[in-house]
Amino acid sequence: MPYTTILEPRFRALERIDVRAVAQAVTDPWYSETLCRVNDAVVRLGVVQGEYHWHKHDDEDEFF
């Protein structure tokens, strides 16, 4: 199944984000978008329909 991934941040620092509206607008079954940057980290939205193909990043911190 193809993944849609957007790495460029959509919002500026301290900009208010309606995460529910962003998520509800997603039409792709597998979607990941960078919402904003916070210091040296990024905040991403992930929308997954169906079983998730689990993976890990040994050299990065990640939370869901």
PDB file of N, CA, C and O in Angstrom:
ATOM      1  N   MET A   1       0.848  -1.182   0.000  1.00  0.00           N
ATOM      2  CA  MET A   1       0.000   0.000   0.000  1.00  0.00           C
ATOM      3  C   MET A   1       0.892   1.243   0.000  1.00  0.00           C
ATOM      4  O   MET A   1       1.836   1.310   0.787  1.00  0.00           O
ATOM      5  N   PRO A   2       0.625   2.201  -0.837  1.00  0.00           N
ATOM      6  CA  PRO A   2       1.463   3.407  -0.897  1.00  0.00           C
ATOM      7  C   PRO A   2       1.268   4.303   0.335  1.00  0.00           C
ATOM      8  O   PRO A   2       0.165   4.436   0.867  1.00  0.00           O
ATOM      9  N   TYR A   3       2.354   4.896   0.756  1.00  0.00           N
ATOM     10  CA  TYR A   3       2.338   5.837   1.867  1.00  0.00           C
ATOM     11  C   TYR A   3       2.391   7.251   1.320  1.00  0.00           C
ATOM     12  O   TYR A   3       3.121   7.523   0.366  1.00  0.00           O
ATOM     13  N   THR A   4       1.625   8.152   1.914  1.00  0.00           N
ATOM     14  CA  THR A   4       1.749   9.571   1.600  1.00  0.00           C
ATOM     15  C   THR A   4       2.489  10.210   2.762  1.00  0.00           C
ATOM     16  O   THR A   4       2.019  10.165   3.899  1.00  0.00           O
ATOM     17  N   THR A   5       3.648  10.807   2.483  1.00  0.00           N
ATOM     18  CA  THR A   5       4.474  11.410   3.525  1.00  0.00           C
ATOM     19  C   THR A   5       4.853  12.823   3.115  1.00  0.00           C
ATOM     20  O   THR A   5       5.387  13.048   2.029  1.00  0.00           O
ATOM     21  N   ILE A   6       4.569  13.771   3.997  1.00  0.00           N
ATOM     22  CA  ILE A   6       4.916  15.174   3.761  1.00  0.00           C
ATOM     23  C   ILE A   6       5.882  15.585   4.873  1.00  0.00           C
ATOM     24  O   ILE A   6       5.502  15.626   6.044  1.00  0.00           O
ATOM     25  N   LEU A   7       7.119  15.888   4.512  1.00  0.00           N
ATOM     26  CA  LEU A   7       8.149  16.186   5.501  1.00  0.00           C
ATOM     27  C   LEU A   7       8.286  17.673   5.821  1.00  0.00           C
ATOM     28  O   LEU A   7       8.729  18.024   6.914  1.00  0.00           O
ATOM     29  N   GLU A   8       7.925  18.531   4.911  1.00  0.00           N
ATOM     30  CA  GLU A   8       8.032  19.977   5.134  1.00  0.00           C
ATOM     31  C   GLU A   8       6.946  20.420   6.123  1.00  0.00           C
ATOM     32  O   GLU A   8       5.774  20.099   5.922  1.00  0.00           O
ATOM     33  N   PRO A   9       7.311  21.154   7.190  1.00  0.00           N
ATOM     34  CA  PRO A   9       6.312  21.582   8.171  1.00  0.00           C
ATOM     35  C   PRO A   9       5.206  22.426   7.548  1.00  0.00           C
ATOM     36  O   PRO A   9       5.467  23.314   6.736  1.00  0.00           O
ATOM     37  N   ARG A  10       3.983  22.139   7.933  1.00  0.00           N
ATOM     38  CA  ARG A  10       2.818  22.853   7.406  1.00  0.00           C
ATOM     39  C   ARG A  10       2.537  24.140   8.180  1.00  0.00           C
ATOM     40  O   ARG A  10       2.010  25.099   7.616  1.00  0.00           O
ATOM     41  N   PHE A  11       2.887  24.167   9.473  1.00  0.00           N
ATOM     42  CA  PHE A  11       2.563  25.303  10.331  1.00  0.00           C
ATOM     43  C   PHE A  11       3.834  25.912  10.918  1.00  0.00           C
ATOM     44  O   PHE A  11       4.850  25.234  11.070  1.00  0.00           O
ATOM     45  N   ARG A  12       3.760  27.198  11.244  1.00  0.00           N
ATOM     46  CA  ARG A  12       4.882  27.909  11.864  1.00  0.00           C
ATOM     47  C   ARG A  12       4.907  27.631  13.365  1.00  0.00           C
ATOM     48  O   ARG A  12       3.925  27.154  13.934  1.00  0.00           O
ATOM     49  N   ALA A  13       6.024  27.932  13.990  1.00  0.00           N
ATOM     50  CA  ALA A  13       6.144  27.798  15.439  1.00  0.00           C
ATOM     51  C   ALA A  13       5.076  28.642  16.125  1.00  0.00           C
ATOM     52  O   ALA A  13       4.826  29.781  15.728  1.00  0.00           O
ATOM     53  N   LEU A  14       4.457  28.090  17.138  1.00  0.00           N
ATOM     54  CA  LEU A  14       3.430  28.736  17.954  1.00  0.00           C
ATOM     55  C   LEU A  14       2.119  29.001  17.212  1.00  0.00           C
ATOM     56  O   LEU A  14       1.222  29.634  17.768  1.00  0.00           O
ATOM     57  N   GLU A  15       1.992  28.545  16.003  1.00  0.00           N
ATOM     58  CA  GLU A  15       0.725  28.693  15.277  1.00  0.00           C
ATOM     59  C   GLU A  15      -0.270  27.666  15.810  1.00  0.00           C
ATOM     60  O   GLU A  15       0.079  26.502  16.004  1.00  0.00           O
ATOM     61  N   ARG A  16      -1.503  28.095  16.045  1.00  0.00           N
ATOM     62  CA  ARG A  16      -2.539  27.195  16.544  1.00  0.00           C
ATOM     63  C   ARG A  16      -2.915  26.203  15.446  1.00  0.00           C
ATOM     64  O   ARG A  16      -3.112  26.583  14.292  1.00  0.00           O
ATOM     65  N   ILE A  17      -3.012  24.923  15.823  1.00  0.00           N
ATOM     66  CA  ILE A  17      -3.309  23.862  14.861  1.00  0.00           C
ATOM     67  C   ILE A  17      -4.578  23.144  15.283  1.00  0.00           C
ATOM     68  O   ILE A  17      -4.677  22.673  16.416  1.00  0.00           O
ATOM     69  N   ASP A  18      -5.534  23.056  14.399  1.00  0.00           N
ATOM     70  CA  ASP A  18      -6.742  22.260  14.623  1.00  0.00           C
ATOM     71  C   ASP A  18      -6.442  20.847  14.112  1.00  0.00           C
ATOM     72  O   ASP A  18      -6.739  20.513  12.965  1.00  0.00           O
ATOM     73  N   VAL A  19      -5.851  20.030  14.979  1.00  0.00           N
ATOM     74  CA  VAL A  19      -5.392  18.700  14.579  1.00  0.00           C
ATOM     75  C   VAL A  19      -6.554  17.848  14.098  1.00  0.00           C
ATOM     76  O   VAL A  19      -6.410  17.100  13.131  1.00  0.00           O
ATOM     77  N   ARG A  20      -7.695  17.947  14.749  1.00  0.00           N
ATOM     78  CA  ARG A  20      -8.872  17.178  14.327  1.00  0.00           C
ATOM     79  C   ARG A  20      -9.264  17.517  12.892  1.00  0.00           C
ATOM     80  O   ARG A  20      -9.548  16.620  12.097  1.00  0.00           O
ATOM     81  N   ALA A  21      -9.279  18.801  12.558  1.00  0.00           N
ATOM     82  CA  ALA A  21      -9.635  19.212  11.194  1.00  0.00           C
ATOM     83  C   ALA A  21      -8.612  18.715  10.183  1.00  0.00           C
ATOM     84  O   ALA A  21      -8.979  18.274   9.094  1.00  0.00           O
ATOM     85  N   VAL A  22      -7.325  18.783  10.536  1.00  0.00           N
ATOM     86  CA  VAL A  22      -6.283  18.301   9.635  1.00  0.00           C
ATOM     87  C   VAL A  22      -6.461  16.798   9.408  1.00  0.00           C
ATOM     88  O   VAL A  22      -6.408  16.328   8.272  1.00  0.00           O
ATOM     89  N   ALA A  23      -6.673  16.047  10.491  1.00  0.00           N
ATOM     90  CA  ALA A  23      -6.840  14.592  10.382  1.00  0.00           C
ATOM     91  C   ALA A  23      -8.093  14.227   9.583  1.00  0.00           C
ATOM     92  O   ALA A  23      -8.058  13.304   8.769  1.00  0.00           O
ATOM     93  N   GLN A  24      -9.181  14.929   9.804  1.00  0.00           N
ATOM     94  CA  GLN A  24     -10.430  14.627   9.103  1.00  0.00           C
ATOM     95  C   GLN A  24     -10.352  14.933   7.610  1.00  0.00           C
ATOM     96  O   GLN A  24     -11.123  14.379   6.827  1.00  0.00           O
ATOM     97  N   ALA A  25      -9.443  15.798   7.211  1.00  0.00           N
ATOM     98  CA  ALA A  25      -9.293  16.146   5.798  1.00  0.00           C
ATOM     99  C   ALA A  25      -8.461  15.112   5.032  1.00  0.00           C
ATOM    100  O   ALA A  25      -8.409  15.146   3.803  1.00  0.00           O
ATOM    101  N   VAL A  26      -7.817  14.200   5.751  1.00  0.00           N
ATOM    102  CA  VAL A  26      -6.973  13.186   5.111  1.00  0.00           C
ATOM    103  C   VAL A  26      -7.850  12.171   4.383  1.00  0.00           C
ATOM    104  O   VAL A  26      -8.817  11.652   4.941  1.00  0.00           O
ATOM    105  N   THR A  27      -7.498  11.899   3.132  1.00  0.00           N
ATOM    106  CA  THR A  27      -8.236  10.911   2.345  1.00  0.00           C
ATOM    107  C   THR A  27      -7.389   9.685   2.018  1.00  0.00           C
ATOM    108  O   THR A  27      -7.905   8.693   1.503  1.00  0.00           O
ATOM    109  N   ASP A  28      -6.087   9.748   2.317  1.00  0.00           N
ATOM    110  CA  ASP A  28      -5.186   8.628   2.054  1.00  0.00           C
ATOM    111  C   ASP A  28      -5.283   7.606   3.186  1.00  0.00           C
ATOM    112  O   ASP A  28      -5.422   7.999   4.344  1.00  0.00           O
ATOM    113  N   PRO A  29      -5.214   6.306   2.887  1.00  0.00           N
ATOM    114  CA  PRO A  29      -5.289   5.305   3.951  1.00  0.00           C
ATOM    115  C   PRO A  29      -4.044   5.265   4.841  1.00  0.00           C
ATOM    116  O   PRO A  29      -4.133   4.860   6.000  1.00  0.00           O
ATOM    117  N   TRP A  30      -2.912   5.668   4.329  1.00  0.00           N
ATOM    118  CA  TRP A  30      -1.661   5.720   5.094  1.00  0.00           C
ATOM    119  C   TRP A  30      -1.052   7.098   4.869  1.00  0.00           C
ATOM    120  O   TRP A  30      -0.614   7.404   3.760  1.00  0.00           O
ATOM    121  N   TYR A  31      -1.017   7.940   5.913  1.00  0.00           N
ATOM    122  CA  TYR A  31      -0.660   9.341   5.742  1.00  0.00           C
ATOM    123  C   TYR A  31       0.195   9.805   6.908  1.00  0.00           C
ATOM    124  O   TYR A  31      -0.119   9.521   8.064  1.00  0.00           O
ATOM    125  N   SER A  32       1.264  10.510   6.614  1.00  0.00           N
ATOM    126  CA  SER A  32       2.124  11.109   7.627  1.00  0.00           C
ATOM    127  C   SER A  32       2.489  12.515   7.166  1.00  0.00           C
ATOM    128  O   SER A  32       2.945  12.715   6.040  1.00  0.00           O
ATOM    129  N   GLU A  33       2.281  13.482   8.048  1.00  0.00           N
ATOM    130  CA  GLU A  33       2.589  14.872   7.696  1.00  0.00           C
ATOM    131  C   GLU A  33       3.281  15.549   8.869  1.00  0.00           C
ATOM    132  O   GLU A  33       2.873  15.389  10.019  1.00  0.00           O
ATOM    133  N   THR A  34       4.328  16.303   8.571  1.00  0.00           N
ATOM    134  CA  THR A  34       4.991  17.108   9.596  1.00  0.00           C
ATOM    135  C   THR A  34       4.151  18.356   9.818  1.00  0.00           C
ATOM    136  O   THR A  34       3.944  19.152   8.903  1.00  0.00           O
ATOM    137  N   LEU A  35       3.671  18.516  11.047  1.00  0.00           N
ATOM    138  CA  LEU A  35       2.841  19.674  11.362  1.00  0.00           C
ATOM    139  C   LEU A  35       3.681  20.896  11.699  1.00  0.00           C
ATOM    140  O   LEU A  35       3.403  21.991  11.210  1.00  0.00           O
ATOM    141  N   CYS A  36       4.723  20.720  12.543  1.00  0.00           N
ATOM    142  CA  CYS A  36       5.551  21.856  12.934  1.00  0.00           C
ATOM    143  C   CYS A  36       6.855  21.354  13.538  1.00  0.00           C
ATOM    144  O   CYS A  36       7.028  20.160  13.786  1.00  0.00           O
ATOM    145  N   ARG A  37       7.760  22.284  13.766  1.00  0.00           N
ATOM    146  CA  ARG A  37       9.025  21.984  14.443  1.00  0.00           C
ATOM    147  C   ARG A  37       8.958  22.532  15.865  1.00  0.00           C
ATOM    148  O   ARG A  37       8.395  23.600  16.104  1.00  0.00           O
ATOM    149  N   VAL A  38       9.536  21.791  16.800  1.00  0.00           N
ATOM    150  CA  VAL A  38       9.669  22.225  18.190  1.00  0.00           C
ATOM    151  C   VAL A  38      11.115  21.983  18.581  1.00  0.00           C
ATOM    152  O   VAL A  38      11.537  20.841  18.765  1.00  0.00           O
ATOM    153  N   ASN A  39      11.863  23.054  18.703  1.00  0.00           N
ATOM    154  CA  ASN A  39      13.305  22.957  18.967  1.00  0.00           C
ATOM    155  C   ASN A  39      13.954  22.056  17.919  1.00  0.00           C
ATOM    156  O   ASN A  39      13.880  22.356  16.727  1.00  0.00           O
ATOM    157  N   ASP A  40      14.580  20.971  18.332  1.00  0.00           N
ATOM    158  CA  ASP A  40      15.248  20.068  17.385  1.00  0.00           C
ATOM    159  C   ASP A  40      14.381  18.883  16.977  1.00  0.00           C
ATOM    160  O   ASP A  40      14.880  17.920  16.396  1.00  0.00           O
ATOM    161  N   ALA A  41      13.098  18.949  17.275  1.00  0.00           N
ATOM    162  CA  ALA A  41      12.185  17.837  16.973  1.00  0.00           C
ATOM    163  C   ALA A  41      11.098  18.294  16.005  1.00  0.00           C
ATOM    164  O   ALA A  41      10.910  19.489  15.777  1.00  0.00           O
ATOM    165  N   VAL A  42      10.400  17.338  15.454  1.00  0.00           N
ATOM    166  CA  VAL A  42       9.243  17.638  14.617  1.00  0.00           C
ATOM    167  C   VAL A  42       8.018  16.950  15.208  1.00  0.00           C
ATOM    168  O   VAL A  42       8.127  15.901  15.843  1.00  0.00           O
ATOM    169  N   VAL A  43       6.854  17.554  14.993  1.00  0.00           N
ATOM    170  CA  VAL A  43       5.581  16.979  15.414  1.00  0.00           C
ATOM    171  C   VAL A  43       4.865  16.541  14.152  1.00  0.00           C
ATOM    172  O   VAL A  43       4.623  17.344  13.251  1.00  0.00           O
ATOM    173  N   ARG A  44       4.526  15.256  14.092  1.00  0.00           N
ATOM    174  CA  ARG A  44       3.889  14.718  12.894  1.00  0.00           C
ATOM    175  C   ARG A  44       2.514  14.156  13.218  1.00  0.00           C
ATOM    176  O   ARG A  44       2.250  13.700  14.331  1.00  0.00           O
ATOM    177  N   LEU A  45       1.664  14.203  12.230  1.00  0.00           N
ATOM    178  CA  LEU A  45       0.354  13.572  12.296  1.00  0.00           C
ATOM    179  C   LEU A  45       0.408  12.313  11.453  1.00  0.00           C
ATOM    180  O   LEU A  45       0.837  12.353  10.300  1.00  0.00           O
ATOM    181  N   GLY A  46      -0.020  11.208  12.012  1.00  0.00           N
ATOM    182  CA  GLY A  46      -0.088   9.962  11.263  1.00  0.00           C
ATOM    183  C   GLY A  46      -1.512   9.447  11.258  1.00  0.00           C
ATOM    184  O   GLY A  46      -2.140   9.342  12.312  1.00  0.00           O
ATOM    185  N   VAL A  47      -2.022   9.129  10.093  1.00  0.00           N
ATOM    186  CA  VAL A  47      -3.353   8.543   9.955  1.00  0.00           C
ATOM    187  C   VAL A  47      -3.173   7.199   9.274  1.00  0.00           C
ATOM    188  O   VAL A  47      -2.610   7.110   8.184  1.00  0.00           O
ATOM    189  N   VAL A  48      -3.659   6.153   9.932  1.00  0.00           N
ATOM    190  CA  VAL A  48      -3.480   4.796   9.422  1.00  0.00           C
ATOM    191  C   VAL A  48      -4.827   4.080   9.445  1.00  0.00           C
ATOM    192  O   VAL A  48      -5.511   4.058  10.468  1.00  0.00           O
ATOM    193  N   GLN A  49      -5.194   3.505   8.326  1.00  0.00           N
ATOM    194  CA  GLN A  49      -6.408   2.695   8.252  1.00  0.00           C
ATOM    195  C   GLN A  49      -5.994   1.245   8.060  1.00  0.00           C
ATOM    196  O   GLN A  49      -5.209   0.938   7.163  1.00  0.00           O
ATOM    197  N   GLY A  50      -6.503   0.367   8.878  1.00  0.00           N
ATOM    198  CA  GLY A  50      -6.155  -1.041   8.771  1.00  0.00           C
ATOM    199  C   GLY A  50      -4.956  -1.374   9.627  1.00  0.00           C
ATOM    200  O   GLY A  50      -4.538  -0.576  10.466  1.00  0.00           O
ATOM    201  N   GLU A  51      -4.399  -2.561   9.412  1.00  0.00           N
ATOM    202  CA  GLU A  51      -3.269  -3.025  10.193  1.00  0.00           C
ATOM    203  C   GLU A  51      -2.034  -2.186   9.878  1.00  0.00           C
ATOM    204  O   GLU A  51      -1.753  -1.879   8.719  1.00  0.00           O
ATOM    205  N   TYR A  52      -1.313  -1.827  10.920  1.00  0.00           N
ATOM    206  CA  TYR A  52      -0.123  -0.983  10.770  1.00  0.00           C
ATOM    207  C   TYR A  52       1.117  -1.846  10.618  1.00  0.00           C
ATOM    208  O   TYR A  52       1.331  -2.781  11.390  1.00  0.00           O
ATOM    209  N   HIS A  53       1.921  -1.534   9.635  1.00  0.00           N
ATOM    210  CA  HIS A  53       3.200  -2.216   9.436  1.00  0.00           C
ATOM    211  C   HIS A  53       4.180  -1.649  10.450  1.00  0.00           C
ATOM    212  O   HIS A  53       4.738  -0.571  10.241  1.00  0.00           O
ATOM    213  N   TRP A  54       4.395  -2.368  11.548  1.00  0.00           N
ATOM    214  CA  TRP A  54       5.227  -1.859  12.629  1.00  0.00           C
ATOM    215  C   TRP A  54       6.690  -1.803  12.218  1.00  0.00           C
ATOM    216  O   TRP A  54       7.181  -2.687  11.516  1.00  0.00           O
ATOM    217  N   HIS A  55       7.371  -0.777  12.653  1.00  0.00           N
ATOM    218  CA  HIS A  55       8.784  -0.615  12.387  1.00  0.00           C
ATOM    219  C   HIS A  55       9.389   0.187  13.539  1.00  0.00           C
ATOM    220  O   HIS A  55       8.664   0.650  14.420  1.00  0.00           O
ATOM    221  N   LYS A  56      10.696   0.351  13.537  1.00  0.00           N
ATOM    222  CA  LYS A  56      11.326   1.146  14.582  1.00  0.00           C
ATOM    223  C   LYS A  56      12.502   1.919  14.008  1.00  0.00           C
ATOM    224  O   LYS A  56      13.024   1.601  12.939  1.00  0.00           O
ATOM    225  N   HIS A  57      12.901   2.941  14.748  1.00  0.00           N
ATOM    226  CA  HIS A  57      14.036   3.780  14.379  1.00  0.00           C
ATOM    227  C   HIS A  57      15.041   3.698  15.525  1.00  0.00           C
ATOM    228  O   HIS A  57      14.836   4.314  16.571  1.00  0.00           O
ATOM    229  N   ASP A  58      16.105   2.958  15.341  1.00  0.00           N
ATOM    230  CA  ASP A  58      17.074   2.740  16.410  1.00  0.00           C
ATOM    231  C   ASP A  58      17.824   3.997  16.822  1.00  0.00           C
ATOM    232  O   ASP A  58      18.267   4.091  17.967  1.00  0.00           O
ATOM    233  N   ASP A  59      17.978   4.958  15.932  1.00  0.00           N
ATOM    234  CA  ASP A  59      18.773   6.147  16.221  1.00  0.00           C
ATOM    235  C   ASP A  59      17.932   7.402  16.459  1.00  0.00           C
ATOM    236  O   ASP A  59      18.467   8.511  16.478  1.00  0.00           O
ATOM    237  N   GLU A  60      16.623   7.235  16.640  1.00  0.00           N
ATOM    238  CA  GLU A  60      15.739   8.385  16.824  1.00  0.00           C
ATOM    239  C   GLU A  60      14.744   8.093  17.946  1.00  0.00           C
ATOM    240  O   GLU A  60      14.361   6.943  18.162  1.00  0.00           O
ATOM    241  N   ASP A  61      14.332   9.136  18.652  1.00  0.00           N
ATOM    242  CA  ASP A  61      13.257   9.025  19.626  1.00  0.00           C
ATOM    243  C   ASP A  61      11.939   9.242  18.888  1.00  0.00           C
ATOM    244  O   ASP A  61      11.863  10.034  17.948  1.00  0.00           O
ATOM    245  N   GLU A  62      10.916   8.535  19.321  1.00  0.00           N
ATOM    246  CA  GLU A  62       9.627   8.650  18.645  1.00  0.00           C
ATOM    247  C   GLU A  62       8.536   8.333  19.662  1.00  0.00           C
ATOM    248  O   GLU A  62       8.701   7.448  20.502  1.00  0.00           O
ATOM    249  N   PHE A  63       7.423   9.057  19.583  1.00  0.00           N
ATOM    250  CA  PHE A  63       6.292   8.736  20.451  1.00  0.00           C
ATOM    251  C   PHE A  63       5.001   8.862  19.647  1.00  0.00           C
ATOM    252  O   PHE A  63       4.938   9.567  18.640  1.00  0.00           O
ATOM    253  N   PHE A  64       3.993   8.170  20.113  1.00  0.00           N
ATOM    254  CA  PHE A  64       2.678   8.174  19.437  1.00  0.00           C
ATOM    255  C   PHE A  64       1.614   8.519  20.441  1.00  0.00           C
ATOM    256  O   PHE A  64       0.434   8.580  20.094  1.00  0.00           O
TER     257      PHE A  64
END
